[in-house]
């Protein structure tokens, strides 16, 4: 996943992944509902529609979601949270650090929080497993920069949902 949650609101690209195998049309409808604007496939662009590519890999977050031409005036984390609520599924999005294992977890109740995830590259895409809270004491907190400087502060007392 590239980009960082709300770091550059004019980026126009959101890369997320969702827990569970979700149908592409269901994902697009959830994104459209959260954005209150049309969302379409990459091969059917039109007007002010957000283009949304959905495919599947393995791991705990097998539904990969790329949104192109995303609106720059809306916070990515806010929209991801609304999409997680609509899907009833956990959603991972990049955070605002350079730590490659750290993400923001948007939960089905709308909660947003920092987590660490193990990643494995495959021919089908990146597989993400073993979600755990960013506690500040996790070995991955020390391995990469920024956990304590992030907008999404480590939370030492809360277990990860996924």
N, C-alpha and C positions, 0 to 999 in steps of 0.2 A: 504494500500500500504506500502510496506516495502522498506528499502533502502533510499538513499538520492542521489539526482541528482549530479553525478560526484564526490561523496565523496570517493568512492572506485572503481576505474575503473576495478578492477579484480573481482568484485562481481559476474558477470555472470547472474544476475537476474534484469530485469527491470519490474516494476509494474506501469502501466499507466491506465487511463480511458479516454474515448472520449465522447464528446457531441454527442448525437443522437444514434440511433440504427444502427450500421454498421455491414455488413455481415462479418463473420470471414475471408473468402477468400479475401475480399477487404482489410481488415486490414493486413493480411499476405503479400499481394502483395505490399502494401505501405511500410511495414517494409523491405521487400526484396529490393525494389527499393532504399530506403534510405541507406541500408547497402551494396548494391551491392554484395549480397551473398544469397544463398538459405535460405528460411524460410519454415518450415513445421509444421505439427500438432504434438502433443505429442506422438501420436501412430504411427508415421511414421518417426522416427529419421534416420538420415543418414549423413555420412561424416561430413563436417563442417557446416551443417545446424543449424540455430538458431531455437529452438523449440518455438512455439508461441501458447498459449492457449487464446481463445477469448470466452467470454460468456457475458450474459446480466443480469443486475439488474435494479433497478428503479433509480429515481433521474434525475438530469440534465446532468449527465455523465454516462449513462447506459451501455456503452460498456466497459467492463473490459478486459484488455490486460496484459498478463504475458509473457515475453520473457525470455527463459532459454538458457543458454550457449551463452549469449550475449558477443560480443567481448570486451575484456578489453582494447583494444588500441583506442577505439572511445569514445568520450564524450557522455554520455547518453542524456544530454540536447540538444546537436547538432542533434542527431539522432531523438529525440522526435520532435524537431522543423521541421525537414525534413518530418517526418511522418505526422504531422499536416498539412503541406502544401499539401502533396499528398492526404490526406483524405478530405481536405477542411473543417476540423472540429477542434474545440478547443480540446486540450489534456492536462490532468493534470498529473504531475509527482512529486514525493517527492522532497522536497528541502533539503538544507544542515543544517537545524535547527532541534531541538528536539520539536518544537512547533507542536502539533498534528493537528492543523487546517490549517497549512501553506503548500502551494504547489507552484510549478512553473507552470504557464499556458503557454503552447505553442499554439500560435494562427495561423490560416491559412495563415497569411501573413509572418510567420517566427518569429514573435516577441516572446520573452521569458520575463516573468515578474512574480513577486511574488504576490500571492493572498491568501486569506483565504476562507475556504469552511466549511459549516456545514455538519457533517456526522451523519448518522444513520445506525446502524448495523441491517441487516435483514437476514432471512434464505437464501436468494439468493445472498447475498454479501452486501458490503457497498454502501449505497446510498449517493451521494454527491449533495448538493444543495446550492443555495445562494452564488455564487462566488462574491467576492468583493476584491478590490485591497488592498494590504498590504500598509497601509498609514503611519504606525508608530503610529497613534492615534486610530486605530481600537481597540475595547476592547480585541480582540483576540491577538493583538500584545503584550499586557501587560500580558495576561494569560499564555503564554508560553515563553520559553527562545529563544533568538537568532535573532529576526527579524532584529535588527540594526547591528548585527555582521555577518549577512549572506552575501554571495557573491551576492545574489539577494536582493538589497537594497529596503526598502520601497519607494514608489513613491506617494507622497501625492496628486498630482493633476490629476491623470489619472483614469477614471472609468473603471470597469471591463467589458469585452466584452460579457461574457456569461450571 
